[in-house]
Amino acid sequence: MTPVPPHLGILGGGQLAQMLSLAALPLGARVTVLEPDAQAPARLCAAHLHAPYTDRAGLEALAACDAVTLEFENVPGEALSALEGRVPVRPGRALLERSKHRAREKQALQAAGARTAPFVAIETGADLDGALGQVGGRGLLKTSELGYDGKGQARVSDEDGLRAAWQQMGRVPCVLEGLIDFEREVSLAVARGPGGRVAFGPLIENVHRDGILRTSVCLEGDPHEAQAREIAGRVTAAWDLEGLMTLEFFQLADGELLVNEVAPRVHNSGHLTQDGGGVSQFEAQVRAVLGLPLADWRPLLPCAMVNIIGVKDQEADWAGIDALAGTHLHLYHKGWRAGRKLGHVNLVAPDAATLRERLARLERLIP
């Protein structure tokens, strides 16, 4: 007797939902996404419920799935309430409510035993008094919710600048983070299935430009991977994760890792796992959410990724990208807009030296 294929629901239908869907199909799963954008990238490979996230009929359809996951953390609470108790949502509501709010996230990270940069929660004007001194005299003011890719944040170095930045952000709840002198930024994903099995992805080195991820590199044998896994394991246990989440770290000069942010989903830095020959981060999230067998995942070869961002009056050298050995182009079927993520190029090489040489050439082909 042929088994009934599992049915995965996804809140959101952007490029992450598209790549999750493409990873689910070979596992025999059907996928349905709830997404208000008529041109949602995931519509090309999944059943698309074209409706608001709070649409009653759309949520009824997701409640009939075997499990539901998400591609972004700012899911309306009303949608989560409608699904609660009817279908497993992985990650769950408590974790999502924590990770979508920067101050709550940092408090929960510290409670789990993970170190973060010094921070002060800014809820009212009174919280601004002395806040900069508490974080070392220089800081980054970020909205507690909704900011991403460098949006909703401002660097401040004096009290007047702090107050002006808070006013410009609309006097909404914010978190003031102390600026950290770090050696590099790295990330690591962790997944946990409903049976308690925990699995880890590789440690990935990241470089940002204008607040947006530019490149990610994954090499075998990073000496800080064990520390990152230990921290991620503690947070996973404390937060009772089901599904997948990605931790972003600052690596200090002495090698210590501080957690910067947590994404309760697959992450831009993990896209390079698509083409390295091993299990991808997308398959790992699908497996964790549906309760399928789960194991550590990592590329089998040195890998890198370069994001394609909309740049005014400039376009990538598509022919040059195609001609460069080891490249794999992923476009998101999204309209051009300056500063928008339009796609990425994964790069694979037989060894680290070749990867670095090809990556330098690839970066010259993408503005």
N, C-alpha and C positions, 0 to 999 in steps of 0.2 A: 504494500500500500504506500503510495507516494505521500510523504509528510506535507502538511499544510505549511506554506512558506511564512516565516515571521513577517509581521507588518510593523514597520518603524514609522512613527510620526515625528516631524521636526517643526518646532516653532521658529519660523524664519525661512526665507527662501533665497538668500544671497549666494555668493560664491562658496562659502563654507558649507551650506546646505547642499549645494550642487556636488561638491567633492565628497561629502558624506554619502550622498545618494549613489554616486558612482562606485564608492567602496562597498556599499551594501548590496548592490545588485549581484555581483559574483558570489556572494554568500547565500543567495537564494531569497533575499529579503525584498519585500515590496516597500516603497517609501511614499509617504504623503506629507506634503509641506503646507503649512498655513502661512500665507504671506500676502499683504495688501498690495504689493507692487505688481502690476499686470505684466511687467517685463522681468520678473524674477528669474535670475540665472538658473535656479533649480527646476524651473518649469520644463526644461529641456530633457530631464531624465527622471522626473518624479511626478506623481499626481499633484496638481497644484490647486489648492483651495484658495481662490482669489477673494480674500475677505480680510477685514481687520482681525487683529490677534484676539479681540474680545468677542468676535462673532459667535453667536450661540450655535448655529448649525456647524460651523467649522470646528468648534471645540468638541461638539458631539462626535464628529468624524474622527478627531484625534483620540477621543476617549475610547473608541472602538479598536485602536491599535494595540499591539502587544506591549509597547513601551514608547515613551516620548522623550526626545532629547531636544537640544536647542543649539542655535548657531550664534546667539548673542545673549548677554546677560540681562539686558534691560527689558525683559518680558513684563508686560503689565501684570500686576498682582491679581487682577480680576481673572485673567486667563489661567493663572496657576491655581486659583481657588476653584475654578470650574472643573479642573482636571483632578484635583486632590482627592484621593481615596477611590478614584475610578480607574486610573491607569498609572503604572509606575512612571514618574517623571525623573529622569536621571541626567544630570544632578538634580537634587530635590530643592524644594522651595527654601528651606532654611539656609542652605549653602548659597543659593542664588541671591537671597536678600542680603547676605553677608558680603559677597564678593562684588556686588553692584555699588556698594557704598564704601568709599575709600577709607573713611575713619573707622567704620565697623570692621572692615577687612584687616586693617593694621592691628587693631585691638585683638582680633581673633587670632591673627598670626602670632603675636607675642604671647597670647595665652597658650598657644600650642607649642611654645618653645622656640619659635623662629625669630631671629633678629631682623629688625627693620631700621630704616633711617629714623632719626628723631622726628616727631611730628606733634602738631597741636591741632585739635579739631576746632574749627571756627564756625560757630552757630549764630552768634550775635556780634554786634560791634564791640561789646565789652571783651570778647575773646581775643581781640586784636592787641590789647594792651600787653606788652611784654612778650608777645608770642614769638617774635623774631629772635629775641635773646634766648628763648628756650630751645631753639633749634640750631643755635650756633651763629646767628647774625646774618646768614644768607639762606634763602629758601626758595621753594617752588610752591606757589599757591595754586591748588587744583580744586575744581568743583568736586564735591563729594560724589556726584553722580553724573553720568552721561558723557563726560569728556573722553576722547580717544584720539589717537594719532596726533598728539600735540595740541589738540583743541581743548578749550576750557582750562587753560593754565597760563601762569605768568611767573617769570623769575623776578624776585624782589630782594633788595639789599638794604632797605631802610624803612622806617616806620611809615613815612609819607607814601612811599611806593607801595607798601603793603595795603594801606587804606585805599589808595587810588585803584589798585588792582581788584580789591574786593568790591568796590563800588561799580567798576566796569563789568564785573561778572554778575551784577544784579543783586548783590548782597545775599546770595543763596548760600546754603551750607557748603563749606569748603574744608579742605585739610591743608595745612601748611607743613611742608616737608623740608627738613634740613638738606642742603646740598651736600652730596657725598663725593669725595675724591676717590674715584674707582679706577681700577686697571682695565676692566672690560665688563660688558654686559653678556650674560648667558641665560639660557632658559632650559627647562626640562619639564616634560609632561609625565603625568602619572595617571593610571587608570585603575579602577576597582570595580569588579563585577558584583552583582547582588549576592553571590555566595561568599564574598570576602576576599577573593583572589586579587592581589595587587600586582601590577606590572608597570614597568618604567620604560620611557623612551630614552634617547641619547641626550647627552649634554650638548647644547648648540650655542655657538658664539655669534653674537648679534652686533650689528653696527647700524645706528640710526642717523637719519639726515632730516633736519627740520621737524623733529618729533615723530617721524614716520620710519618704520623699519626699512632699511635699504638692502642690507645683505645678511645672510645667515650662512654659517659654515659648520659642518660636522666632520670631525676627524676622530679616528680610533685612538683610545688611550688617553683621554683628557684626565689629568690627575685630580681634578676637582669634581669629577662625576660622582664619586662615592659620597662626598659631603652633600651634594645636591640631592641625591637619592635619599639620604638619611633625613634631611629636612623635609622633603616632599612626603616621605613616609609618615613622619610625625603629624604633619598637617592633614594628610589623608585620614589618619585614624581619628584625630580630634574633631574633624569636620564631618566624619561619617560619609565620605564620598561614595556615591554610586555613579559611574560614568567616567568622564575624563576631565582633568583640569591641568592647566599649564602654569608653572611658576616662573616668573622672571626675576633674575638676581642681579645685584651689583657684586662684582668680585673686588675685594679690597687688595691693597698692596701686599698684605700678609697672607692672602689666600682665603680669608674668611668670606663667606657668602651672606649677603643681606637680601632678604626678599623685598623686591620693589613692588610688584603687582601680581595678582592671580587672575587668570581667565578660566572660567568654568567650562572649558570647551577646547577643541582644537585651536591652534594658534598659528598666526602667520609664519613664525619662525620654524614651525614643524613641517611646512610644505615640502621641504627638500626630501622628506621620507617617502614621497610618492615614487621616486625614480631611482632609488639606490639599490633596488633588488630585494629588500626586505619588506616586512609588513609596514604599512603607512600609519601615520597618526589617525587618519580617517577610519581605516579598518579597525584600529584599536578602540576608538570611541564606539563604533557600531557594535563590536564584540562585547564591550563592557556593558553597554546599554541593553542589549538583547540577551545577555547572560550566556553568550557563546564562549567556548574555550579561549583563554587569554594568556599571553606570555609576553615577556619583555620584547620590545621591538627596536630595531635600529637598522640603518642602511648597511649593506654589505660592502659598499665601496665609499671612498671619500666623496662627500657631496657638498654642494653650496646652492644658494638661491639668491636671485636678485629680483626685487620688486619692480614692476612697471607702473609708474605713477604718471598721471596726466600732467604734462609740462607745456606751458604756453608756447606755441610756434615751434615745438620740437617733437620729433617722433623717433622711436627706436629704429635702429638699422636692422630691419627684419631679415634681409638677405644675409647680412653678416652674422646674425644670431644663428640662422639655419646652417651656415657654413662652418660654424665653430664646433669642433668635435665635442660630444658629450652633452649637448644642450637638449632640453625638453621644454617646449613652450606651452604655457597654460594661460589662455585668455578667458575672461569672465563673461563675455557677451554683455558688457555694460557700455552705455554711452559715455563718450569722452567728457571729462570735466577736470579742470586744473586741480591738482592735489588728490584726485581720486585714484584708488587702487584699481587698475584695469586688468592686471594679470601678473604673472611671475614667470621667470625662467629658472628651471632647475638645471644644475650642472653636475655631471658625474665624471670622475677620472680614476685611473688605475692606482694612483698614489697621491700623497699629499702635495708633493712638489708640482706635479702636473696640474693638480686642481688649482693651486695658487696662481700658476702661470695663466691658465685658461680663465680664471675668475677676473684677473686684471684686464684681460682682453675683453671679456664680456661686459664689464662695467663701462668700458669706453663706448660700447655699442648702445647703451641704454641711458638716456638723459636723466 
